[in-house]
Amino acid sequence: MNALLHQICSGLASGCIYGSVALALVMIYQATHHLNFAQGEMATFSTFIAWALIHAGWPYWGAFAATVALSFVGGLAIQRIVLRPLEKASVLANVIVFIGLAVIFNSLGGWIFDYEIKSFPSPFPQDAPYATRYFSAHELGTAGVMLCVLGALFAFFRYTPFGLAMRAAAQNPDSARLVGIRVGWMLAVGWGLAAAIGAVAGMMVAPSVFLDPNMMSGILLYAFAAALLGGIDNPFGAVLGGLIVGVLENLLGAYVVGTELKLTVALVFIVGTLTLKPNGLFGRAVVARV
């Protein structure tokens, strides 16, 4: 029983990471109706920046804040410089650009910071008083950070004029333009927020899996599964999907398929969701009058 509870708790901690990356995917999908295949590599590159700042003598939380800010600016710049000219391009063209961005960030990370596996510090000491029998200090700290991010995003989109404008631009761009909302800039800010959320997820997961250019490749696959399971158009569904995927991935890996085949669980979730419930558990079906 203790082993089962530990697997569930560890899965919840992993699910917080999957849910945060899934949230970033959903934010971009709501605005563009495309999936950003470069989200994992962008998060990894941001984590390399944090690693470099920490090794340059910055305190952890100072490097954390600077990395989030730089990631936000970088995501905004990518949308305005690289993706804005492709707004009216075909879906295939956008997919190719996303794959190209993934390759570029992966190669840049290896070229600048090399391909050697690096340890990344955790801001939560192992002997912290809030560590429990089933949750390590880092797992609890990671969950706390992710809850803070989700709470801040909820307040931003629900109660601020800028957040409401972003929601309007994502749901109905044409009507938003008619009332004076600059839809292009709303989209760019959405990309910046998604890049910042990915950076937070990368810095939280790096102490557990170590840092290298391919650190987020498997996590991105779980995040895709979480986003599809929860509903690709539902931010809170994506977070709940991340928790579900995290727990089931841990349980199936420990008791059914083994740790070597854990990644196949994400593929099963993706195929099963698209086959049985394409809108996800919490997504909404879109009906168009023709």
Secondary structure by P-SEA (a helix, b strand, c coil): caaaaaaaaaaaaaaaaaaaaaaaaaaaaaaccccccaaaaaaaaaaaaaaaaaaacccaaaaaaaaaaaaaaaaaaaaaccccccccccaaaaaaaaaaaaaaaaaaaaaaccccbbbbbbccccccccccccccaaaaaaaaaaaaaaaaaaaaacccaaaaaaaaaaacaaaaaaaccaaaaaaaaaaaaaaaaaaaaaaaaccccccccccaaaaaaaaaaaaaaaccccaaaaaaaaaaaaaaaaaaaaccccccaaaaaaaaaaaaaaccccccccbbbbbbcc
